[in-house]
Amino acid sequence: MDNAVQYIYVVSNQTLTRQARIKQRSAERRERSRQETRQAILEAATRMFEREGYEGFSLRQVAENIGYTPTTIYLYFKDKDDLLFAVCSQGFAEFTQALQTAYAAHSDPLERLRALGWAYLEFGLSHPLHYQMMFMQRAEWATRVFDARGQTEGSSSYLILMNAVVEAMKAGRIRLGDPTETTNLIWSGIHGIVSLALSMKGIVPKWEESEVRRLVEDYFQMLDKGLQP
């Protein structure tokens, strides 16, 4: 290859490489813009859901809140349920993280079980609309979220609790038995308390937050006695 041809070849390759880089950067900017728009929609939807609940939630209001047209919302979410599922997916992630933190903070098996129960309660009381949607109104979404994320042992809220139960059994701190049955017993109790706290407050006496916390403490004491080895 003579010098002239070699020069043309090098310049041509440099031009193609530069064009490829420009094209790649352009695609990356579009993707960042798309993700930023989706996140803005999701954040606005979360704020509106926390303020209005399911019944008062609409895609049109979300769009107005962030200055987009409803058509823009439909580019990212197919309908109201799809957007609310994305909102609740974030709720599930936060809920699971709270349980993982509680689990990791305690080495004593019984203290760990108690910490998980309190973390469960705190999430429900601080995110009442999320909790009702996640575990009461659209409980089937829990399975959908975990299936979509390919949950592994220790990464879902239910498995975190079951791991704590198994470890408490192995340590001789609670009686041996079917881990699933014991997990369901503990879960159903705390879920029942949280659900009633959210739905019965102001309707039935003794469901104010201070009373609920006292009830949870009594529940743990009964569990300690009932699950003694």
Number of C-alpha atoms within 10 A of each C-alpha: 7 6 8 9 10 11 12 11 13 12 12 12 12 12 12 12 12 12 12 12 12 12 12 12 12 12 12 12 12 12 12 12 12 14 13 12 17 17 13 13 22 21 15 19 25 23 14 18 21 15 12 13 17 18 7 10 18 20 21 14 17 23 19 12 15 14 9 15 15 15 12 13 21 15 11 17 19 10 13 16 13 13 21 22 19 16 19 23 19 16 19 21 15 13 21 21 16 18 25 19 13 21 23 11 13 15 9 14 21 20 16 22 24 20 19 27 23 20 21 22 21 16 19 22 18 10 15 19 20 27 25 19 19 19 15 13 13 13 13 12 17 18 10 12 19 17 11 9 11 9 13 10 11 15 17 23 22 16 16 20 26 23 17 22 27 20 19 20 20 13 14 13 17 22 16 17 13 11 17 14 11 19 19 13 12 18 18 12 16 20 18 11 19 25 19 14 23 20 13 14 14 11 8 11 9 15 20 14 13 9 13 19 18 11 16 19 15 12 16 19 13 11 16 15 10 11 15 11 12
